[in-house]
Amino acid sequence: MDISARTGGDIETGRKAAPIRRPLSVRILWLTLLAVMLAEVLIFVPSVARFRAEWLRQKLETAALAGLTIEQPRADGEAVLGPHQQEVLLATLQADLVAMTSGGVTRLLARKETIPTLDRQIDVGKAGWMQLAGGALDTLLFGGERTIRVLGPVGGREDADVVSEVVMPERKLRNAMLAYARNIFLLSLAVAVFAALLVYAAINLLLVRPIQAMTRSMIRFGSAPTDMARIIKPGGRPDEIGAAELELAGMQSTLAATLREQRHLADLGLAVSKINHDLRNILASAQMVSDRLSDVQEPRVQRALPMLLRSLDRALIYTESVMSYGKAVENAPVRRRIRLRRLVDDVFELAPVPAGSDIELRNDVAEAFEIDVDADQFFRVLNNLVRNAVQALEDDGEDLIVRRVAISAARQTGDGAVLIRVEDTGPGLPPRARENLFRAFRGSTRSGGTGLGLAIAAEIVEGHGGDIRLSEAARAGTVFEIRLPSVPEASANGSSPASPPAAPNGSG
């Protein structure tokens, strides 16, 4: 598989933007229209009820005004207007009968020859809000063919001396209310459209467009996530959109750096695999030559030969598993009961301490202290930690009184876990190394390092069911603590865990 395609490199993927079937701006426009219309509906019934009451009150006041213009009413209470005047008054009020009560005397002002049967009576002066609202709905729904009698005090006061009365078909009132409702609806629709457009423009400018810009940036960045030029540039807004842009820019920067790093790792893995192939052949040849040295009887050669053979054997094992870090996990550990002190001695023998150096390597592990681990893997753990400690002591320019690397081990009381301490008297870890500890290519403890040693050590310890951490209690230098469980789980090769050792504890 192509590396850039696997890691999201600078190759255009051709991925199209997801189709937007329901644009947010259009949905906001419709929601605003519905909200304004709903508000208008809530005020529609009170508004129509008020219109109905005012319309009826105007009819009563017109009738009262016509009655008050009569200065000398007849004693029998009959109408005092002539036929023509009655017709004009009835036509003006659109009524069948007009009467007025003043000073306890009721006078008939005008009437038609035939008056339909009354269907209901409306007392405008005594109707409350609920009665007005219910009457308005009743008129709109059922007021087509009914005849109503309307009466009420003139001037809007219940204790008024003049009371007007009008008998009229309800159809006229209903038609006026329908015309008013139509006007209210058209006005409400105009207000709703105007308000929706204002809200739409505001939200589109302040919210939708910035979101669309971020969406386009994410789509553009997704096609080439390692291209730093495609990272969104925050507009500096002080609101939530500005914060989202900052977070998106940070996330894209982190992702771009991570993908570039992964691409470099893939390239590095390819290069290492090629080097590993040739190096394994060279080491095999060196092993054959070292075997011939066994025939040399020189004492110094015989003393150094076992260490040389062990080093070559381990180097061959490393070349066979050099790509294991690029896999998901290390190989499953093959646990054996070992004496930790002897393993520490082997690590110290290969420690890169220059000749004539005053660096002290101290093995504080008790002679009889035993643990259940994979010897080769755990050798790599201790070897990486010791090499880092020695290099830190060498790089420190100060004339230290003590230059020491010490390894100790003890079995904790209570859970019986094994605690191994690797400590040095060096300058300690820099802040950047502490923040990215045990992370390859980021958690290096020295300038120019890769951080692979600590990452491999952490992975091997985790494979043994334990954990490794940097001790914060150390006052000076660096102290790594490795904690292994007392009863390890069965290894992948099917071997059963060994029982805890009966040897006495030792911490050196």
DAFEN-V915112 format. One record per pair of residues at least 4 apart in sequence whose ideal C-beta (glycine too) atoms are under 7 Angstrom apart, sorted by the first residue. I is the first residue (numbers start at 0). GAP is how many residues later the second one is. Records with the same first field share a line. If there is no record, write none. Layout:
I = GAP  GAP
This chain:
0 = 4  5
1 = 4
2 = 4  6  260  263  264
3 = 5  6  7  259
4 = 4  6
6 = 252  255  256  259
7 = 217  218  251
8 = 217  254
9 = 214  216  217
11 = 211  212
12 = 210
14 = 207  208
16 = 202
21 = 4  5
22 = 4
23 = 4  184
24 = 4  175  179  183
25 = 4
26 = 4
27 = 4  171  172  175
28 = 4  167  171
29 = 4
30 = 4
31 = 4  163  164  167  168
32 = 4  159  160  163
33 = 4
34 = 4
35 = 4  155  156  159  160
36 = 4  151  155
37 = 4
38 = 4
39 = 4  148
42 = 4
43 = 4  140
44 = 4  88  91  92
45 = 4  87
46 = 4  137
47 = 4  88  129  132  133
48 = 4  83  84  87
49 = 4
50 = 4  126  129
51 = 4  80  83  84  87  121  125
52 = 4  71  79
53 = 4
54 = 4  118  121
55 = 4  66  68  94
56 = 4  67  95
57 = 4
58 = 4  34  91  107
59 = 4  64  90  92  94  104  106
60 = 4  93
61 = 4  30  31
62 = 4  30  35  37  46  101  103
63 = 4  36  90  98  100
64 = 4
65 = 23  43
66 = 33  40  42
69 = 10
72 = 7  34
73 = 4  6
76 = 28  29  30  31
77 = 30
78 = 7  29  30  31
80 = 4  5  8  28  29
81 = 4
82 = 4
83 = 4
84 = 4
85 = 4  24
86 = 4
87 = 4
88 = 4  9  20  21
89 = 5  6  8  20  22
92 = 5  73  75
93 = 74  78
94 = 71  72  73
95 = 15  16  19  20  71  72
96 = 14  18  70
97 = 11  12  68
98 = 7  8  9  10  66
99 = 7  9  62  64  65
100 = 4  5  62
101 = 59  60
102 = 58
110 = 4
114 = 52
115 = 31
116 = 30
117 = 29  31  49
118 = 27  28  29
119 = 26  28
120 = 28
121 = 13  26  28
122 = 4  28  29
123 = 26  28
124 = 27  28  33
126 = 4  5  8
127 = 4
128 = 4
129 = 4
130 = 4
131 = 4
132 = 4
133 = 4
134 = 4
135 = 4  41
136 = 4
137 = 4  5
138 = 4  31  34  35  38
139 = 34  37
142 = 27  28  30  31
143 = 27  30
144 = 26
145 = 24
146 = 20  22  23
147 = 20  22
148 = 16  18
149 = 16  18
150 = 12  13  14
151 = 11  12
152 = 4  5  7  9  10
153 = 6  8  10
154 = 5
167 = 4
169 = 4
170 = 4
171 = 4
172 = 4
173 = 4
174 = 4
175 = 4
176 = 4
177 = 4
178 = 4
179 = 4
180 = 4
181 = 4
182 = 4
183 = 4
184 = 4
185 = 4
186 = 4
187 = 4
188 = 4
189 = 4
190 = 4
191 = 4
192 = 4
193 = 4
194 = 4
195 = 4
196 = 4
197 = 4
198 = 4
199 = 4
200 = 4
201 = 4
202 = 4  5
203 = 4  5
204 = 4
206 = 4
207 = 4
208 = 4
209 = 4  31
210 = 4
211 = 4
212 = 4
213 = 4  18  30  31  34
214 = 4
215 = 4
216 = 4  15
217 = 4
219 = 10
220 = 4  9  10  31
223 = 6
224 = 30  31  34
225 = 30  33  34
227 = 28
230 = 18  21  22  25
231 = 13  16  17  20
233 = 8  11  12  15
234 = 7  10
235 = 6
236 = 4  5
237 = 4
239 = 4
240 = 4
241 = 4
242 = 4
243 = 4
244 = 4
245 = 4
246 = 4
247 = 4
248 = 4
249 = 4
250 = 4
251 = 4
252 = 4
253 = 4
254 = 4
255 = 4
256 = 4
257 = 4
258 = 4
259 = 4
260 = 4  180
261 = 4
262 = 4
263 = 4
264 = 4
265 = 4
266 = 4
267 = 4
268 = 4  54  57
269 = 4
270 = 4
271 = 4  50  51
272 = 4  50
274 = 4
275 = 4  43  46
277 = 4
278 = 4  40
279 = 4  36  39
280 = 4
281 = 4
282 = 4  29  32  33  36
283 = 4  32
284 = 4
285 = 4  26
286 = 4  25  29
289 = 15  18  19  22
292 = 8  12
293 = 11
295 = 5
297 = 4
298 = 4
299 = 4
300 = 4
303 = 4
304 = 4
305 = 4
306 = 4  42
307 = 4
308 = 4
309 = 4
310 = 4  39
311 = 4
312 = 4
313 = 4  62
314 = 4
315 = 4
316 = 4  59
317 = 4
320 = 10
322 = 4
323 = 6  7
324 = 127  131
328 = 130  134
329 = 47  129  130  133
331 = 131  159  160  161
332 = 40  41  44  130  131  158
333 = 40  157  159
334 = 37  38  39  153  156  160  162
335 = 39
336 = 33  35  161
337 = 5  32  33  35  37
338 = 31
339 = 4  25  29  30  31  69
340 = 4  22  24  25  26  28
341 = 4
342 = 4  32  35  36  39
343 = 4  19  21  38  63
344 = 4  18
345 = 4  33
346 = 4  32  35  36  39
347 = 13  15
349 = 33
350 = 10  35  36  39
351 = 35  38
352 = 4  6  8  37
357 = 45
358 = 31  34  44  46
359 = 43  44
360 = 44
361 = 42  44
362 = 44
363 = 42  43  44  143  144
364 = 4  42  43  44  141  143
365 = 140  142
367 = 135  136
368 = 40  134  137
369 = 131  133
370 = 47  113
371 = 116  125  126
372 = 5  91
373 = 4
374 = 4
375 = 4
376 = 4  83
377 = 4
378 = 4
379 = 4  76  80
380 = 4  76  79  80
381 = 4  25  40
382 = 4
383 = 4  69  70  72  73
384 = 4  37  72  95
385 = 4  19  36
386 = 4  66
387 = 4  57  65
388 = 4  16  33  35  37  89
389 = 4  15
390 = 4  55
391 = 4  32  34  35  53  54  86
392 = 10  31  33
394 = 51
395 = 4  30  31
399 = 25
401 = 23
402 = 22
403 = 20  21
404 = 19
405 = 17
406 = 13  15
407 = 13  99  100
408 = 9  10  11  98
409 = 9  95  97
410 = 5  7  94
411 = 4  5  7
414 = 71
415 = 70  84
416 = 66  67  68  69
417 = 66
418 = 62  64
419 = 62
420 = 58  60
421 = 58
422 = 51  54  55  56
423 = 53  54
424 = 51  52
425 = 51  52
427 = 49  50
428 = 4  5  16  41  49
430 = 4
431 = 4
432 = 4  10  11  12
433 = 36
435 = 6  7
436 = 6  17  33
437 = 5  16  17  20
438 = 4  12  16
439 = 10  11  12  15
440 = 9  10
441 = 9
442 = 8  11  12
443 = 5  6  7
444 = 4
450 = 4
451 = 4
452 = 4
453 = 4
454 = 4
455 = 4
456 = 4  11
457 = 4  10
458 = 4
459 = 4
460 = 5  6  7  21
461 = 5
463 = 20  24
464 = 20  23  24
465 = 16  17  18  19
466 = 16
467 = 12  14
468 = 12
469 = 10
470 = 8  10
473 = 4  5
485 = 14
486 = 10
487 = 9
488 = 8
489 = 5  6  7
490 = 4
